[in-house]
Amino acid sequence: MVKARASEADAPPPDPARVEAQREALKSLPQDEYQILQDICESNGINEEQLVHRADEVSTIEMFLFNFGKMCCMNFFQNLTTICIMQQNVDKIASLESCKSLENVWIAETQVDKIQGLENNLNIKNLYLYSNKIKRIENLSHLTKLERIWLCDNEIPRIEGLERLSLLTELNIARNKVERVGDIFKMNPKLTSLNLSDNGIGSFKEVSYLARLPSLTDLSLSDPHWGENPITSLCNYQTYVLFN
């Protein structure tokens, strides 16, 4: 998907040095990565002229239901604000170092098992990493502009690494392996929506601190889409929820 900032008639001529750099980068690509780049361009309506001369006008890349074996070649699109990779065979977040304007990232329903490769993407606001194989919340503390994180349907046993995300308003961590909560969110005063459904939380003590969060208005411990926590089966659960 190509979203140009201006019409071609109004757009300034491409920088010759930039064009030459693009050409040289294309020539140096291994054959497998060149094929992946071609697939990316075909799926997003980017022709060869746009790739070489106006790749900086591409703001969104989407790859759905495609045999996208690995993340690469995103350095050709340095002004991306949105990337969406879903239902692919990729197993590693990579090739985003040059995409410093990214704000929205979907990498979902893949084989990714680790949060990494986002060191330079300091402008991300919305991060969707659901239905992967992620085992730990890590490498997010520098992304201080994050407002929304979806980590549902992974393999995460512990909520951690969110202390510096003071702008965080929504966290979906349903269908993981979380058993303890405690005061982990005390540094997230703007958190308004928290989905903990389908985890292993079985004690009122683990969720009692959530009542003190100043902005929390939407808490899910049971969700028809995901499932329930053991705590929802306790005989006095409804009474506890009503008075807390």
Secondary structure by P-SEA (a helix, b strand, c coil): cccccccccccccccaaaaaaaaaaaaaccaaaaaaaaaaaaaacccccccccccccccbbbbccccccccccccccccccbbbbccccccccccccccccccbbbbccccccccccccccccccbbbbccccccccccccccccccbbbbccccccccccccccccccbbbbcccccccccccccccccccbbbbcccccccccccccccccccccccccccccccccccccccaaaaaaaac
